[in-house]
Amino acid sequence: MPQLTIRNIDDALYARLKDRARSNHRSLEAEVRAILDQQLRLDRAGVVRRANEFRRGLVGRYRGNATAEIRADRNR
């Protein structure tokens, strides 16, 4: 299995990681793996929610006739 080495971690960050690992009853290494997994996992619900918000933001922006424009473009 691949290994990852992280150098030059700020002392305060390291202490917070250790405290978090201790409170979650995990080793420091297991805690870092859990954080990475949680942050990098695809949040499908979040993606769908952001896409829907984006679509709602587009409503009413285009006022032309898309069908006529496509036909005109094809006829050129």
N, CA, C and O atoms as a GROMACS GRO file, in nm:
protein
  304
    1MET      N    1   0.085  -0.117   0.000
    1MET     CA    2   0.000   0.000   0.000
    1MET      C    3   0.090   0.124   0.000
    1MET      O    4   0.193   0.125   0.068
    2PRO      N    5   0.054   0.228  -0.074
    2PRO     CA    6   0.136   0.349  -0.080
    2PRO      C    7   0.147   0.418   0.056
    2PRO      O    8   0.060   0.404   0.141
    3GLN      N    9   0.256   0.491   0.072
    3GLN     CA   10   0.276   0.568   0.194
    3GLN      C   11   0.288   0.716   0.158
    3GLN      O   12   0.326   0.751   0.046
    4LEU      N   13   0.256   0.801   0.253
    4LEU     CA   14   0.261   0.944   0.233
    4LEU      C   15   0.336   1.005   0.350
    4LEU      O   16   0.305   0.976   0.465
    5THR      N   17   0.434   1.089   0.320
    5THR     CA   18   0.507   1.160   0.424
    5THR      C   19   0.477   1.308   0.409
    5THR      O   20   0.486   1.364   0.300
    6ILE      N   21   0.442   1.370   0.520
    6ILE     CA   22   0.413   1.513   0.518
    6ILE      C   23   0.515   1.581   0.609
    6ILE      O   24   0.523   1.551   0.728
    7ARG      N   25   0.592   1.670   0.552
    7ARG     CA   26   0.697   1.739   0.628
    7ARG      C   27   0.654   1.880   0.663
    7ARG      O   28   0.562   1.936   0.604
    8ASN      N   29   0.724   1.936   0.760
    8ASN     CA   30   0.709   2.076   0.800
    8ASN      C   31   0.567   2.112   0.843
    8ASN      O   32   0.514   2.216   0.804
    9ILE      N   33   0.507   2.026   0.923
    9ILE     CA   34   0.374   2.056   0.977
    9ILE      C   35   0.391   2.151   1.095
    9ILE      O   36   0.476   2.130   1.182
   10ASP      N   37   0.310   2.254   1.098
   10ASP     CA   38   0.312   2.350   1.207
   10ASP      C   39   0.285   2.278   1.339
   10ASP      O   40   0.200   2.188   1.346
   11ASP      N   41   0.356   2.317   1.443
   11ASP     CA   42   0.341   2.252   1.574
   11ASP      C   43   0.198   2.259   1.626
   11ASP      O   44   0.149   2.162   1.684
   12ALA      N   45   0.132   2.372   1.606
   12ALA     CA   46  -0.006   2.386   1.654
   12ALA      C   47  -0.100   2.293   1.578
   12ALA      O   48  -0.190   2.233   1.638
   13LEU      N   49  -0.080   2.280   1.448
   13LEU     CA   50  -0.162   2.189   1.368
   13LEU      C   51  -0.140   2.045   1.413
   13LEU      O   52  -0.235   1.968   1.426
   14TYR      N   53  -0.014   2.010   1.436
   14TYR     CA   54   0.017   1.874   1.481
   14TYR      C   55  -0.051   1.845   1.614
   14TYR      O   56  -0.106   1.737   1.634
   15ALA      N   57  -0.048   1.941   1.704
   15ALA     CA   58  -0.111   1.923   1.836
   15ALA      C   59  -0.262   1.907   1.820
   15ALA      O   60  -0.323   1.824   1.888
   16ARG      N   61  -0.324   1.986   1.730
   16ARG     CA   62  -0.468   1.973   1.708
   16ARG      C   63  -0.503   1.837   1.649
   16ARG      O   64  -0.605   1.778   1.685
   17LEU      N   65  -0.419   1.789   1.557
   17LEU     CA   66  -0.442   1.656   1.499
   17LEU      C   67  -0.434   1.548   1.607
   17LEU      O   68  -0.517   1.457   1.612
   18LYS      N   69  -0.334   1.558   1.693
   18LYS     CA   70  -0.320   1.460   1.801
   18LYS      C   71  -0.439   1.464   1.895
   18LYS      O   72  -0.490   1.359   1.936
   19ASP      N   73  -0.485   1.584   1.929
   19ASP     CA   74  -0.602   1.596   2.018
   19ASP      C   75  -0.726   1.537   1.952
   19ASP      O   76  -0.805   1.467   2.017
   20ARG      N   77  -0.743   1.565   1.825
   20ARG     CA   78  -0.859   1.512   1.753
   20ARG      C   79  -0.853   1.360   1.745
   20ARG      O   80  -0.955   1.294   1.764
   21ALA      N   81  -0.735   1.304   1.718
   21ALA     CA   82  -0.719   1.159   1.712
   21ALA      C   83  -0.751   1.097   1.848
   21ALA      O   84  -0.819   0.995   1.856
   22ARG      N   85  -0.702   1.158   1.953
   22ARG     CA   86  -0.727   1.107   2.088
   22ARG      C   87  -0.877   1.110   2.119
   22ARG      O   88  -0.930   1.014   2.174
   23SER      N   89  -0.945   1.219   2.084
   23SER     CA   90  -1.088   1.229   2.113
   23SER      C   91  -1.171   1.132   2.030
   23SER      O   92  -1.281   1.093   2.070
   24ASN      N   93  -1.120   1.091   1.913
   24ASN     CA   94  -1.190   0.993   1.829
   24ASN      C   95  -1.140   0.851   1.851
   24ASN      O   96  -1.180   0.759   1.779
   25HIS      N   97  -1.053   0.832   1.950
   25HIS     CA   98  -0.999   0.700   1.986
   25HIS      C   99  -0.929   0.634   1.866
   25HIS      O  100  -0.948   0.516   1.838
   26ARG      N  101  -0.847   0.714   1.797
   26ARG     CA  102  -0.772   0.664   1.683
   26ARG      C  103  -0.627   0.706   1.697
   26ARG      O  104  -0.592   0.796   1.774
   27SER      N  105  -0.544   0.637   1.622
   27SER     CA  106  -0.404   0.680   1.614
   27SER      C  107  -0.399   0.806   1.530
   27SER      O  108  -0.494   0.838   1.458
   28LEU      N  109  -0.288   0.878   1.538
   28LEU     CA  110  -0.271   0.998   1.457
   28LEU      C  111  -0.280   0.964   1.310
   28LEU      O  112  -0.344   1.036   1.232
   29GLU      N  113  -0.217   0.855   1.270
   29GLU     CA  114  -0.219   0.811   1.130
   29GLU      C  115  -0.361   0.778   1.084
   29GLU      O  116  -0.402   0.817   0.975
   30ALA      N  117  -0.436   0.706   1.168
   30ALA     CA  118  -0.574   0.671   1.133
   30ALA      C  119  -0.662   0.795   1.125
   30ALA      O  120  -0.753   0.802   1.042
   31GLU      N  121  -0.635   0.893   1.210
   31GLU     CA  122  -0.713   1.016   1.206
   31GLU      C  123  -0.688   1.094   1.078
   31GLU      O  124  -0.782   1.146   1.017
   32VAL      N  125  -0.563   1.102   1.036
   32VAL     CA  126  -0.531   1.171   0.911
   32VAL      C  127  -0.596   1.099   0.793
   32VAL      O  128  -0.648   1.164   0.702
   33ARG      N  129  -0.593   0.965   0.793
   33ARG     CA  130  -0.661   0.890   0.686
   33ARG      C  131  -0.810   0.920   0.685
   33ARG      O  132  -0.870   0.938   0.579
   34ALA      N  133  -0.872   0.925   0.803
   34ALA     CA  134  -1.015   0.953   0.812
   34ALA      C  135  -1.047   1.093   0.760
   34ALA      O  136  -1.147   1.112   0.690
   35ILE      N  137  -0.964   1.190   0.794
   35ILE     CA  138  -0.985   1.326   0.746
   35ILE      C  139  -0.974   1.332   0.595
   35ILE      O  140  -1.059   1.392   0.528
   36LEU      N  141  -0.870   1.270   0.540
   36LEU     CA  142  -0.853   1.269   0.395
   36LEU      C  143  -0.970   1.201   0.326
   36LEU      O  144  -1.021   1.251   0.225
   37ASP      N  145  -1.014   1.088   0.379
   37ASP     CA  146  -1.125   1.015   0.320
   37ASP      C  147  -1.252   1.099   0.323
   37ASP      O  148  -1.325   1.107   0.224
   38GLN      N  149  -1.277   1.163   0.436
   38GLN     CA  150  -1.398   1.245   0.450
   38GLN      C  151  -1.395   1.363   0.354
   38GLN      O  152  -1.497   1.395   0.292
   39GLN      N  153  -1.282   1.429   0.341
   39GLN     CA  154  -1.273   1.548   0.258
   39GLN      C  155  -1.271   1.518   0.110
   39GLN      O  156  -1.316   1.600   0.030
   40LEU      N  157  -1.221   1.402   0.072
   40LEU     CA  158  -1.207   1.371  -0.070
   40LEU      C  159  -1.319   1.285  -0.126
   40LEU      O  160  -1.327   1.264  -0.246
   41ARG      N  161  -1.406   1.236  -0.038
   41ARG     CA  162  -1.518   1.156  -0.084
   41ARG      C  163  -1.615   1.245  -0.160
   41ARG      O  164  -1.643   1.357  -0.119
   42LEU      N  165  -1.664   1.195  -0.271
   42LEU     CA  166  -1.757   1.272  -0.352
   42LEU      C  167  -1.890   1.283  -0.279
   42LEU      O  168  -1.955   1.184  -0.249
   43ASP      N  169  -1.927   1.404  -0.253
   43ASP     CA  170  -2.054   1.432  -0.186
   43ASP      C  171  -2.160   1.450  -0.294
   43ASP      O  172  -2.185   1.561  -0.340
   44ARG      N  173  -2.222   1.339  -0.336
   44ARG     CA  174  -2.318   1.343  -0.446
   44ARG      C  175  -2.434   1.436  -0.417
   44ARG      O  176  -2.478   1.511  -0.505
   45ALA      N  177  -2.484   1.433  -0.296
   45ALA     CA  178  -2.598   1.521  -0.262
   45ALA      C  179  -2.556   1.666  -0.276
   45ALA      O  180  -2.634   1.749  -0.325
   46GLY      N  181  -2.436   1.699  -0.233
   46GLY     CA  182  -2.387   1.836  -0.244
   46GLY      C  183  -2.368   1.878  -0.388
   46GLY      O  184  -2.398   1.991  -0.425
   47VAL      N  185  -2.318   1.786  -0.470
   47VAL     CA  186  -2.299   1.816  -0.612
   47VAL      C  187  -2.433   1.843  -0.679
   47VAL      O  188  -2.448   1.938  -0.755
   48VAL      N  189  -2.531   1.759  -0.650
   48VAL     CA  190  -2.665   1.776  -0.708
   48VAL      C  191  -2.726   1.907  -0.660
   48VAL      O  192  -2.788   1.979  -0.739
   49ARG      N  193  -2.711   1.938  -0.532
   49ARG     CA  194  -2.766   2.062  -0.479
   49ARG      C  195  -2.702   2.184  -0.547
   49ARG      O  196  -2.774   2.277  -0.585
   50ARG      N  197  -2.570   2.184  -0.563
   50ARG     CA  198  -2.503   2.297  -0.628
   50ARG      C  199  -2.543   2.308  -0.774
   50ARG      O  200  -2.558   2.419  -0.826
   51ALA      N  201  -2.559   2.194  -0.843
   51ALA     CA  202  -2.601   2.196  -0.984
   51ALA      C  203  -2.742   2.254  -0.997
   51ALA      O  204  -2.768   2.333  -1.087
   52ASN      N  205  -2.830   2.215  -0.908
   52ASN     CA  206  -2.967   2.268  -0.911
   52ASN      C  207  -2.969   2.418  -0.884
   52ASN      O  208  -3.045   2.492  -0.947
   53GLU      N  209  -2.887   2.463  -0.790
   53GLU     CA  210  -2.877   2.607  -0.762
   53GLU      C  211  -2.826   2.681  -0.885
   53GLU      O  212  -2.876   2.789  -0.918
   54PHE      N  213  -2.728   2.623  -0.952
   54PHE     CA  214  -2.674   2.685  -1.073
   54PHE      C  215  -2.781   2.694  -1.181
   54PHE      O  216  -2.796   2.798  -1.245
   55ARG      N  217  -2.857   2.584  -1.200
   55ARG     CA  218  -2.964   2.585  -1.300
   55ARG      C  219  -3.069   2.690  -1.268
   55ARG      O  220  -3.115   2.761  -1.357
   56ARG      N  221  -3.107   2.700  -1.140
   56ARG     CA  222  -3.206   2.801  -1.101
   56ARG      C  223  -3.155   2.941  -1.130
   56ARG      O  224  -3.233   3.030  -1.164
   57GLY      N  225  -3.025   2.960  -1.116
   57GLY     CA  226  -2.966   3.090  -1.144
   57GLY      C  227  -2.970   3.126  -1.291
   57GLY      O  228  -2.960   3.244  -1.327
   58LEU      N  229  -2.983   3.027  -1.378
   58LEU     CA  230  -2.986   3.052  -1.522
   58LEU      C  231  -3.126   3.082  -1.573
   58LEU      O  232  -3.142   3.131  -1.685
   59VAL      N  233  -3.226   3.053  -1.494
   59VAL     CA  234  -3.364   3.072  -1.538
   59VAL      C  235  -3.387   3.219  -1.573
   59VAL      O  236  -3.355   3.309  -1.496
   60GLY      N  237  -3.442   3.241  -1.694
   60GLY     CA  238  -3.476   3.374  -1.738
   60GLY      C  239  -3.362   3.453  -1.800
   60GLY      O  240  -3.384   3.567  -1.841
   61ARG      N  241  -3.244   3.398  -1.807
   61ARG     CA  242  -3.131   3.472  -1.863
   61ARG      C  243  -3.133   3.477  -2.015
   61ARG      O  244  -3.098   3.580  -2.073
   62TYR      N  245  -3.173   3.369  -2.080
   62TYR     CA  246  -3.173   3.363  -2.226
   62TYR      C  247  -3.312   3.398  -2.276
   62TYR      O  248  -3.410   3.334  -2.239
   63ARG      N  249  -3.320   3.500  -2.360
   63ARG     CA  250  -3.450   3.545  -2.407
   63ARG      C  251  -3.470   3.522  -2.557
   63ARG      O  252  -3.573   3.561  -2.612
   64GLY      N  253  -3.375   3.459  -2.622
   64GLY     CA  254  -3.385   3.435  -2.765
   64GLY      C  255  -3.464   3.309  -2.798
   64GLY      O  256  -3.518   3.243  -2.710
   65ASN      N  257  -3.468   3.277  -2.927
   65ASN     CA  258  -3.536   3.158  -2.975
   65ASN      C  259  -3.427   3.059  -3.016
   65ASN      O  260  -3.372   3.066  -3.126
   66ALA      N  261  -3.397   2.968  -2.927
   66ALA     CA  262  -3.288   2.874  -2.950
   66ALA      C  263  -3.312   2.790  -3.075
   66ALA      O  264  -3.218   2.765  -3.151
   67THR      N  265  -3.434   2.745  -3.097
   67THR     CA  266  -3.466   2.662  -3.213
   67THR      C  267  -3.438   2.736  -3.342
   67THR      O  268  -3.378   2.681  -3.434
   68ALA      N  269  -3.480   2.861  -3.350
   68ALA     CA  270  -3.458   2.940  -3.472
   68ALA      C  271  -3.310   2.964  -3.493
   68ALA      O  272  -3.261   2.960  -3.606
   69GLU      N  273  -3.238   2.990  -3.386
   69GLU     CA  274  -3.094   3.014  -3.398
   69GLU      C  275  -3.018   2.890  -3.444
   69GLU      O  276  -2.925   2.899  -3.524
   70ILE      N  277  -3.058   2.774  -3.395
   70ILE     CA  278  -2.995   2.648  -3.438
   70ILE      C  279  -3.024   2.622  -3.585
   70ILE      O  280  -2.935   2.585  -3.661
   71ARG      N  281  -3.148   2.643  -3.624
   71ARG     CA  282  -3.184   2.623  -3.765
   71ARG      C  283  -3.106   2.719  -3.856
   71ARG      O  284  -3.055   2.678  -3.960
   72ALA      N  285  -3.097   2.844  -3.816
   72ALA     CA  286  -3.022   2.944  -3.895
   72ALA      C  287  -2.875   2.904  -3.905
   72ALA      O  288  -2.814   2.918  -4.011
   73ASP      N  289  -2.821   2.856  -3.796
   73ASP     CA  290  -2.680   2.815  -3.795
   73ASP      C  291  -2.660   2.695  -3.886
   73ASP      O  292  -2.559   2.688  -3.956
   74ARG      N  293  -2.753   2.602  -3.887
   74ARG     CA  294  -2.742   2.484  -3.973
   74ARG      C  295  -2.754   2.522  -4.121
   74ARG      O  296  -2.691   2.459  -4.206
   75ASN      N  297  -2.833   2.621  -4.151
   75ASN     CA  298  -2.854   2.663  -4.289
   75ASN      C  299  -2.736   2.741  -4.345
   75ASN      O  300  -2.725   2.757  -4.467
   76ARG      N  301  -2.648   2.789  -4.259
   76ARG     CA  302  -2.530   2.863  -4.307
   76ARG      C  303  -2.430   2.774  -4.372
   76ARG      O  304  -2.326   2.821  -4.417
   0.00000   0.00000   0.00000
